Amino acid sequence: LGFEPLYQQGFTQTTYKVILLRSQGQTLGLAVRNVQQMVWCNPEQIQASSDSYVTSELSSCIQGYYLSPDRELMLVLDGDALFQTMDA
């Protein structure tokens, strides 16, 4: 996705959270430093993404963005696109 791997970032943290995605019999784990919250949104409220605020690597895996009721912008990952980048 264009980010530096966690193991290269020099963190002294010994445990991480893992978000699991499953699609068509495959499982993909995304290691992250923390998860602040899970947000459920109506898919009809996901807006088309703009490449102006994401890297080119990340833009291929973004479904769009969601603007929460308190006006917080959240990127929405496209799980199927993530699997396609892993196969490439």
Secondary structure by P-SEA (a helix, b strand, c coil): ccccccccccccccbbbbbbbbcccbbbbbbcccccbbbbbccccccccccccccaaaaaacccccccccbbbbbbbcaaaaaaaaac
